[in-house]
Amino acid sequence: MREAANERMRDFRQSDARDAAFSSERGLRIKRVYESPSEDDGYRVLIDRLWPRGLSRERVRMDDWMRELSPSPSLRRWFSHAPERFDYFRERYLAQLDDGEGNCQRAAELLRRAEQGRVTLLYAAKDPVHNHAVVLEEWLKRQKEKDSAE
């Protein structure tokens, strides 16, 4: 199960045709909030529902905090960052993003900013593969594809 999730994420990240418009200076990327901010982060958006432990606002240096794009508290608690639960978590979280009130507008805002420059989605989870930021990035890229098709 874990290998399938890892392979799916590798395939998704390697889809260079979809990501051609997102150059190294523009587009979306994800980064752990505990990593030091850098100039090439661009617009920094915290996407966790809870504030990251042990960090001050000055150290995070975020431009926005979009809690509404994070998983529901019950889904987050159930997932508990267990890799074996990631596939089901991913399905449920994608459904929450699709059904969430105002999420399309938030996605449009982030994608508009990503067209103009870099947007860095900040998350606190330790696992760089099995976390909600990976799923949110996937969902945002799907939204971009939908917008391009219309």
Residue frames as a rotation matrix with the C-alpha (Angstrom) as fourth column:
MET 1
0.573 0.819 0.000 0.00
0.819 -0.573 0.000 0.00
0.000 0.000 -1.000 0.00
ARG 2
0.511 -0.459 -0.727 2.80
0.118 -0.800 0.589 2.41
-0.852 -0.387 -0.354 0.94
GLU 3
-0.575 -0.759 0.306 4.75
0.379 0.084 0.921 1.55
-0.725 0.646 0.239 -2.22
ALA 4
-0.110 0.624 0.773 1.69
0.989 -0.009 0.148 2.26
0.099 0.781 -0.617 -4.36
ALA 5
0.831 0.417 -0.368 1.27
0.485 -0.867 0.115 5.69
-0.271 -0.274 -0.923 -2.73
ASN 6
0.100 -0.887 -0.450 4.95
0.031 -0.449 0.893 6.50
-0.994 -0.104 -0.018 -3.19
GLU 7
-0.630 -0.322 0.706 4.87
0.649 0.281 0.707 5.41
-0.426 0.904 0.032 -6.84
ARG 8
0.324 0.838 0.438 1.71
0.942 -0.331 -0.064 7.43
0.092 0.433 -0.897 -7.50
MET 9
0.783 -0.073 -0.617 3.30
0.179 -0.924 0.337 10.53
-0.595 -0.375 -0.711 -6.00
ARG 10
-0.338 -0.941 -0.005 6.48
0.175 -0.068 0.982 10.00
-0.925 0.331 0.188 -8.05
ASP 11
-0.415 0.264 0.871 4.41
0.906 0.203 0.371 9.67
-0.079 0.943 -0.323 -11.22
PHE 12
0.674 0.738 -0.046 2.40
0.736 -0.675 -0.045 12.76
-0.064 -0.004 -0.998 -10.31
ARG 13
0.529 -0.538 -0.656 5.50
0.015 -0.767 0.641 14.84
-0.848 -0.349 -0.398 -9.64
GLN 14
-0.526 -0.807 0.268 7.16
0.254 0.152 0.955 13.68
-0.811 0.571 0.125 -12.86
SER 15
0.271 0.701 0.659 4.31
0.895 0.068 -0.441 14.81
-0.354 0.709 -0.610 -15.07
ASP 16
-0.581 -0.670 -0.461 6.39
0.474 -0.740 0.477 17.46
-0.661 0.059 0.748 -16.79
ALA 17
-0.647 0.391 0.654 3.81
0.602 -0.265 0.754 18.15
0.468 0.881 -0.064 -19.48
ARG 18
0.453 0.879 -0.148 1.29
0.767 -0.299 0.567 19.40
0.455 -0.371 -0.810 -16.92
ASP 19
0.579 -0.269 -0.770 3.91
0.606 -0.489 0.627 21.35
-0.545 -0.830 -0.120 -15.02
ALA 20
-0.113 -0.693 0.712 5.59
0.979 -0.199 -0.038 22.98
0.169 0.693 0.701 -18.01
ALA 21
0.381 0.334 0.862 3.95
0.303 -0.926 0.225 26.32
0.874 0.176 -0.454 -17.22
PHE 22
0.995 -0.065 0.075 5.34
-0.090 -0.284 0.955 26.20
-0.041 -0.957 -0.289 -13.69
SER 23
0.392 -0.920 -0.016 9.00
0.020 0.026 -0.999 27.12
0.920 0.391 0.029 -14.07
SER 24
-0.177 -0.554 -0.814 11.57
0.849 0.332 -0.410 27.23
0.498 -0.764 0.412 -11.30
GLU 25
-0.972 -0.194 0.129 10.68
0.118 -0.888 -0.445 30.86
0.201 -0.418 0.886 -10.57
ARG 26
-0.383 0.911 0.154 6.92
-0.884 -0.410 0.223 30.36
0.266 -0.051 0.963 -10.68
GLY 27
-0.067 0.511 -0.857 4.38
-0.224 0.830 0.512 27.83
0.972 0.226 0.059 -9.58
LEU 28
0.759 0.458 0.463 3.58
-0.580 0.151 0.800 25.78
0.296 -0.876 0.380 -6.55
ARG 29
-0.265 -0.715 -0.647 5.89
-0.083 0.685 -0.724 23.96
0.961 -0.138 -0.240 -4.22
ILE 30
0.867 0.495 -0.063 5.60
-0.013 0.149 0.989 22.51
0.499 -0.856 0.136 -0.76
LYS 31
-0.259 -0.958 0.125 8.04
-0.099 -0.103 -0.990 23.02
0.961 -0.268 -0.068 2.08
ARG 32
0.144 0.228 -0.963 8.21
0.883 0.409 0.229 22.04
0.446 -0.883 -0.143 5.71
VAL 33
0.799 0.294 0.525 7.53
0.105 -0.927 0.360 25.11
0.593 -0.233 -0.771 7.86
TYR 34
0.845 -0.515 -0.140 10.50
0.182 0.032 0.983 24.23
-0.502 -0.856 0.121 10.09
GLU 35
0.059 -0.815 0.577 12.91
0.998 0.061 -0.016 24.79
-0.022 0.577 0.817 7.18
SER 36
-0.425 -0.309 -0.851 14.40
0.408 -0.904 0.124 28.27
-0.808 -0.294 0.511 7.01
PRO 37
0.741 0.666 -0.084 12.56
0.280 -0.421 -0.863 30.77
-0.610 0.616 -0.498 4.80
SER 38
-0.421 -0.875 0.237 14.39
0.640 -0.102 0.761 31.69
-0.642 0.473 0.603 1.61
GLU 39
-0.549 0.134 -0.825 14.08
-0.412 -0.902 0.127 34.41
-0.727 0.410 0.551 -1.02
ASP 40
-0.845 0.179 -0.505 12.89
-0.454 0.260 0.852 31.96
0.284 0.949 -0.138 -3.67
ASP 41
-0.763 0.647 -0.012 9.91
0.515 0.596 -0.616 30.85
-0.392 -0.476 -0.787 -1.52
GLY 42
-0.708 0.523 0.474 7.87
0.144 -0.551 0.822 33.70
0.691 0.651 0.315 -2.93
TYR 43
-0.088 0.807 0.584 4.38
-0.813 -0.397 0.426 33.93
0.575 -0.437 0.691 -1.42
ARG 44
-0.892 -0.335 -0.303 4.42
-0.086 0.785 -0.614 31.71
0.444 -0.522 -0.729 1.71
VAL 45
0.026 0.979 0.202 1.12
-0.787 -0.104 0.608 30.13
0.616 -0.174 0.768 2.80
LEU 46
-0.875 -0.190 0.446 0.70
-0.454 0.640 -0.619 28.08
-0.168 -0.744 -0.646 5.96
ILE 47
-0.260 0.792 -0.552 -1.82
-0.651 0.277 0.706 25.32
0.713 0.543 0.444 5.21
ASP 48
-0.740 0.017 -0.673 -2.05
0.443 0.764 -0.468 23.63
0.507 -0.644 -0.573 8.64
ARG 49
0.353 0.926 0.135 -5.12
0.345 -0.263 0.901 24.05
0.870 -0.271 -0.412 10.81
LEU 50
0.872 -0.114 -0.476 -2.99
0.465 -0.108 0.879 24.26
-0.152 -0.988 -0.041 13.97
TRP 51
0.742 -0.669 0.053 -0.06
-0.644 -0.732 -0.224 26.60
0.189 0.132 -0.973 14.55
PRO 52
0.451 -0.634 -0.628 3.28
0.159 0.750 -0.643 24.72
0.878 0.190 0.439 14.30
ARG 53
0.907 -0.063 -0.417 4.80
0.421 0.113 0.900 23.96
-0.010 -0.992 0.129 17.68
GLY 54
0.295 -0.865 -0.405 7.70
0.712 -0.084 0.698 26.04
-0.637 -0.494 0.591 18.88
LEU 55
-0.477 -0.466 0.745 7.65
0.862 -0.413 0.293 28.58
0.171 0.782 0.599 16.05
SER 56
-0.295 0.344 -0.892 7.02
0.295 -0.855 -0.427 32.30
-0.909 -0.389 0.151 16.28
ARG 57
0.771 0.615 0.163 5.27
0.390 -0.255 -0.885 34.28
-0.503 0.746 -0.436 13.57
GLU 58
0.552 -0.647 -0.527 8.56
-0.698 -0.704 0.134 36.05
-0.457 0.293 -0.839 12.89
ARG 59
-0.460 -0.775 0.433 10.34
-0.415 0.619 0.667 32.76
-0.785 0.127 -0.606 12.23
VAL 60
-0.007 0.539 0.842 7.58
0.597 0.678 -0.429 31.40
-0.802 0.500 -0.327 9.98
ARG 61
-0.628 -0.237 -0.741 7.44
-0.265 -0.830 0.490 34.59
-0.732 0.504 0.459 7.89
MET 62
-0.484 0.565 0.668 4.22
0.813 0.573 0.104 33.65
-0.324 0.593 -0.737 6.16
ASP 63
-0.976 0.208 0.059 2.12
-0.152 -0.852 0.501 35.84
0.154 0.480 0.863 3.90
ASP 64
-0.053 0.999 -0.003 -1.15
-0.858 -0.044 0.511 34.01
0.510 0.029 0.860 4.52
TRP 65
-0.897 -0.073 0.435 -2.66
-0.318 0.792 -0.522 31.25
-0.306 -0.606 -0.734 6.67
MET 66
-0.238 0.822 -0.518 -5.30
-0.847 0.085 0.525 29.22
0.476 0.563 0.675 4.83
ARG 67
-0.735 0.013 0.678 -6.57
-0.512 0.646 -0.567 26.93
-0.446 -0.763 -0.468 7.60
GLU 68
0.244 0.969 -0.022 -9.70
-0.710 0.163 -0.686 26.28
-0.661 0.183 0.728 5.58
LEU 69
0.398 -0.156 -0.904 -7.67
-0.808 0.407 -0.426 24.22
0.435 0.900 0.036 3.08
SER 70
-0.714 -0.662 0.228 -6.45
-0.685 0.594 -0.422 21.82
0.144 -0.457 -0.878 5.77
PRO 71
-0.544 0.523 -0.657 -8.16
0.220 0.844 0.489 18.48
0.810 0.121 -0.574 6.52
SER 72
0.456 0.778 0.432 -11.04
-0.369 -0.276 0.887 18.48
0.810 -0.564 0.162 8.97
PRO 73
-0.128 -0.524 0.842 -10.03
-0.985 -0.033 -0.170 17.92
0.117 -0.851 -0.511 12.60
SER 74
0.541 0.382 0.749 -11.64
-0.547 0.837 -0.032 14.48
-0.639 -0.393 0.662 12.67
LEU 75
0.967 -0.234 -0.101 -9.88
0.047 0.554 -0.831 13.33
0.250 0.799 0.547 9.47
ARG 76
0.221 -0.936 0.275 -6.55
-0.596 -0.353 -0.721 14.74
0.772 -0.005 -0.635 10.68
ARG 77
-0.008 -0.180 0.984 -6.87
-0.966 0.254 0.038 12.93
-0.257 -0.950 -0.176 14.03
TRP 78
0.830 0.369 0.418 -7.90
-0.267 0.921 -0.283 9.67
-0.489 0.123 0.863 12.33
PHE 79
0.804 -0.566 -0.182 -4.98
-0.089 0.188 -0.978 9.78
0.588 0.802 0.101 9.86
SER 80
0.886 -0.440 0.145 -2.47
-0.183 -0.044 0.982 10.54
-0.425 -0.897 -0.119 12.63
HIS 81
0.320 -0.778 -0.540 0.28
-0.945 -0.299 -0.129 10.51
-0.061 0.552 -0.832 9.95
ALA 82
0.042 -0.228 0.973 0.16
-0.197 0.952 0.232 6.72
-0.979 -0.202 -0.005 9.66
PRO 83
-0.635 -0.388 -0.669 1.53
-0.678 -0.135 0.722 5.86
-0.370 0.912 -0.177 6.18
GLU 84
-0.931 0.297 0.212 -0.69
0.347 0.900 0.262 2.78
-0.113 0.317 -0.942 5.90
ARG 85
-0.021 0.971 -0.240 -3.75
0.707 -0.155 -0.690 5.05
-0.707 -0.184 -0.682 6.15
PHE 86
-0.626 -0.345 -0.700 -2.54
-0.054 -0.876 0.480 7.53
-0.778 0.338 0.529 3.53
ASP 87
-0.941 0.262 0.215 -4.50
0.266 0.179 0.947 6.18
0.210 0.948 -0.238 0.53
TYR 88
-0.050 0.979 -0.198 -7.84
0.962 0.101 0.255 6.43
0.270 -0.177 -0.947 2.33
PHE 89
-0.021 -0.052 -0.998 -6.85
0.582 -0.813 0.030 9.77
-0.813 -0.580 0.047 3.87
ARG 90
-0.898 -0.395 -0.194 -6.01
0.059 -0.545 0.836 11.08
-0.436 0.740 0.513 0.40
GLU 91
-0.623 0.738 0.259 -9.43
0.599 0.237 0.765 10.05
0.503 0.632 -0.590 -0.98
ARG 92
0.234 0.757 -0.609 -11.32
0.972 -0.205 0.119 11.61
-0.035 -0.620 -0.784 1.94
TYR 93
-0.197 -0.392 -0.898 -9.25
0.423 -0.861 0.283 14.81
-0.885 -0.324 0.336 1.91
LEU 94
-0.981 -0.108 0.162 -9.68
0.189 -0.323 0.927 15.27
-0.048 0.940 0.337 -1.85
ALA 95
-0.217 0.973 0.074 -13.44
0.809 0.137 0.572 14.89
0.547 0.184 -0.817 -1.34
GLN 96
0.248 0.263 -0.932 -13.34
0.830 -0.554 0.065 17.50
-0.499 -0.790 -0.356 1.45
LEU 97
-0.666 -0.556 -0.497 -11.43
0.212 -0.780 0.589 19.90
-0.715 0.287 0.637 -0.79
ASP 98
-0.854 0.391 0.344 -13.95
0.373 -0.003 0.928 19.40
0.364 0.920 -0.143 -3.61
ASP 99
0.046 0.981 -0.186 -16.91
0.816 0.071 0.574 19.92
0.576 -0.178 -0.797 -1.28
GLY 100
-0.303 -0.247 -0.920 -15.51
0.882 -0.438 -0.173 22.69
-0.360 -0.864 0.351 0.91
GLU 101
0.757 0.646 0.098 -17.22
0.647 -0.721 -0.247 26.05
-0.089 0.251 -0.964 0.80
GLY 102
0.878 -0.370 -0.304 -14.95
-0.362 -0.928 0.083 28.68
-0.313 0.037 -0.949 -0.71
ASN 103
0.240 -0.856 0.458 -12.19
0.203 0.506 0.838 26.24
-0.949 -0.108 0.296 -1.66
CYS 104
0.372 -0.073 0.925 -12.52
0.926 0.104 -0.364 26.95
-0.069 0.992 0.107 -5.38
GLN 105
0.927 -0.023 0.373 -11.97
0.035 -0.988 -0.148 30.65
0.372 0.150 -0.916 -4.70
ARG 106
0.651 -0.737 0.183 -8.96
-0.389 -0.117 0.914 29.92
-0.653 -0.665 -0.362 -2.49
ALA 107
0.190 -0.555 0.810 -7.54
0.647 0.691 0.321 27.64
-0.738 0.463 0.491 -5.18
ALA 108
0.654 0.109 0.749 -8.08
0.707 -0.441 -0.553 30.30
0.270 0.891 -0.365 -7.83
GLU 109
0.939 -0.320 0.124 -6.24
-0.343 -0.878 0.333 32.85
0.002 -0.355 -0.935 -5.69
LEU 110
0.358 -0.850 0.387 -3.26
-0.161 0.352 0.922 30.55
-0.920 -0.392 -0.011 -5.11
LEU 111
0.207 -0.248 0.946 -3.11
0.848 0.528 -0.047 29.55
-0.488 0.812 0.320 -8.78
ARG 112
0.895 0.114 0.431 -3.28
0.327 -0.824 -0.462 33.19
0.303 0.554 -0.775 -9.88
ARG 113
0.737 -0.667 0.111 -0.37
-0.565 -0.518 0.642 33.98
-0.371 -0.536 -0.758 -7.60
ALA 114
0.220 -0.656 0.722 1.50
0.206 0.755 0.623 30.90
-0.953 0.012 0.302 -8.89
GLU 115
0.610 0.031 0.792 1.16
0.792 -0.006 -0.610 32.19
-0.015 0.999 -0.028 -12.45
GLN 116
0.892 -0.223 0.393 2.81
-0.152 -0.967 -0.204 35.45
0.426 0.122 -0.897 -11.37
GLY 117
-0.082 -0.944 0.320 5.52
-0.827 -0.115 -0.550 33.94
0.556 -0.310 -0.771 -9.15
ARG 118
-0.663 -0.283 -0.693 6.40
0.059 0.903 -0.426 31.24
0.746 -0.323 -0.582 -6.66
VAL 119
0.329 0.712 0.621 3.83
-0.809 -0.127 0.574 30.05
0.487 -0.691 0.534 -4.07
THR 120
-0.685 -0.596 -0.418 5.18
-0.223 0.718 -0.659 27.90
0.694 -0.359 -0.625 -1.25
LEU 121
0.512 0.859 -0.011 2.70
-0.381 0.238 0.893 25.81
0.770 -0.453 0.449 0.74
LEU 122
-0.525 -0.749 0.405 4.01
-0.644 0.038 -0.764 25.38
0.557 -0.661 -0.503 4.30
TYR 123
0.634 0.675 -0.377 3.21
-0.262 0.646 0.717 22.30
0.728 -0.356 0.586 6.40
ALA 124
0.205 -0.537 0.819 4.51
-0.977 -0.168 0.134 20.95
0.066 -0.827 -0.559 9.71
ALA 125
0.949 0.243 0.203 4.30
-0.268 0.957 0.107 17.16
-0.168 -0.156 0.973 9.23
LYS 126
0.130 -0.964 0.234 7.57
-0.529 0.132 0.838 15.23
-0.839 -0.233 -0.492 9.49
ASP 127
-0.137 -0.122 0.983 6.86
0.546 0.819 0.178 12.80
-0.826 0.561 -0.045 6.63
PRO 128
-0.563 -0.155 -0.811 7.52
-0.400 -0.808 0.432 14.55
-0.723 0.569 0.393 3.29
VAL 129
-0.952 0.192 -0.240 5.51
-0.134 0.445 0.886 11.99
0.276 0.875 -0.398 1.29
HIS 130
-0.345 0.848 -0.403 2.50
0.747 0.508 0.429 11.09
0.568 -0.153 -0.808 3.45
ASN 131
-0.669 0.151 -0.728 0.99
0.487 -0.651 -0.583 14.44
-0.562 -0.744 0.362 4.41
HIS 132
0.332 0.943 -0.001 -1.86
0.659 -0.232 -0.715 16.74
-0.675 0.237 -0.699 3.48
ALA 133
0.121 -0.345 -0.931 0.40
-0.419 -0.868 0.267 19.24
-0.900 0.358 -0.249 1.66
VAL 134
-0.881 -0.443 0.165 1.18
-0.088 0.496 0.864 16.62
-0.465 0.747 -0.475 -0.99
VAL 135
-0.360 0.842 0.402 -2.54
0.884 0.446 -0.141 16.01
-0.298 0.305 -0.904 -1.51
LEU 136
0.450 0.519 -0.727 -3.35
0.312 -0.854 -0.416 19.72
-0.837 -0.039 -0.547 -1.55
GLU 137
-0.390 -0.669 -0.633 -0.65
-0.473 -0.444 0.761 20.34
-0.790 0.597 -0.143 -4.16
GLU 138
-0.885 0.131 0.447 -2.16
0.395 0.719 0.572 17.55
-0.247 0.682 -0.688 -6.28
TRP 139
0.060 0.998 -0.027 -5.66
0.885 -0.066 -0.461 19.04
-0.462 0.004 -0.887 -5.92
LEU 140
0.273 -0.012 -0.962 -4.46
-0.095 -0.995 -0.014 22.53
-0.957 0.095 -0.273 -6.84
LYS 141
-0.768 -0.588 -0.253 -2.77
-0.338 0.037 0.940 21.22
-0.544 0.808 -0.227 -9.99
ARG 142
-0.606 0.654 0.453 -6.02
0.775 0.615 0.148 19.45
-0.181 0.441 -0.879 -10.92
GLN 143
0.364 0.730 -0.578 -7.88
0.542 -0.671 -0.506 22.74
-0.757 -0.129 -0.640 -10.42
LYS 144
-0.226 -0.547 -0.806 -5.39
-0.419 -0.692 0.588 24.40
-0.879 0.470 -0.072 -12.75
GLU 145
-0.955 -0.115 0.272 -6.03
0.157 0.582 0.798 21.71
-0.251 0.805 -0.538 -15.38
LYS 146
-0.127 0.987 0.103 -9.80
0.919 0.156 -0.361 22.20
-0.372 0.049 -0.927 -15.03
ASP 147
0.349 0.212 -0.913 -9.43
0.091 -0.977 -0.192 25.96
-0.933 -0.016 -0.361 -15.46
SER 148
-0.601 -0.666 -0.441 -7.21
-0.414 -0.213 0.885 25.46
-0.684 0.714 -0.148 -18.53
ALA 149
-0.826 0.315 0.468 -9.75
0.527 0.728 0.439 23.11
-0.202 0.609 -0.767 -20.11
GLU 150
0.120 0.964 -0.238 -12.62
0.778 -0.240 -0.581 25.57
-0.617 -0.115 -0.778 -19.73
